[in-house]
Amino acid sequence: MNKNKILSTFNYQDNNIQNIYTYGSRVYKTNSDISDYDYILISDFYENDFAIEKNNISIHIFSTTQFQNQINDHKISALECLFLDDSNILKKDYQFNFVLNKSKLRSSISEKSSHAWVKAKKKFEVEKDQNFYIAKKSLFHSLRIIDFGLQIATYNKIIDYSSSNDIWFDIATDPENNWDHYKNKYQNLFNEKMSEFRKVAPK
């Protein structure tokens, strides 16, 4: 996917978009042939802080101020954009600043990862919300997010976006659709990763 394709799909003008970051499974290399193309766009011109999808392309737009605030708060979705290689940054006219605060990182990663873990349980068990694919993705994200936090706390950046992919492929190919099965299989790993993360990201 190139920049012009994204802009034309949503009828945006190039000079009104500051940055375009590739996001999600195509960065981690866990995508399938039918996966969406996900991007985070930075714009001070168009309506921002909203998500939209069209023609298998999903975008989320932030203003420069909103996105810098996301970085300052150590939100993992924003931090993932900062450390991408050039092939996954389709446009970069605006330079954001990042100063690592391990206490903020610990709080943000712990909250986001725990939320994904709880969401996985809900998507397996709550009948009206049941969606086994999203449940498995949420379980994977709960573990991936901790791993990214470990990398940022240790190296001040993400050095390997595919580091947890073996976990995803194991979850995705597991035929079970029962939360207790996955809880028994991954609870210890979740706890171990979180303990390791908290050691390198103290309060």
Secondary structure, DSSP 8 states (H G I E B T S, - for coil): --HHHHHHHTT--GGG--EEEEETHHHHT---TT--EEEEEE-SSS--SEEEEETTEEEEEE-HHHHHHHHHTT-HHHHHHHT--GGGEEEE-S-------HHHHHHHHHHHHHHHHHHHHHHHH-GGG--HHHHHHHHHHHHHHHHHHHHHHHHSS---TTTTHHHHHHHHT-----HHHHHHHHHHHHHHHHHHHHHHS--
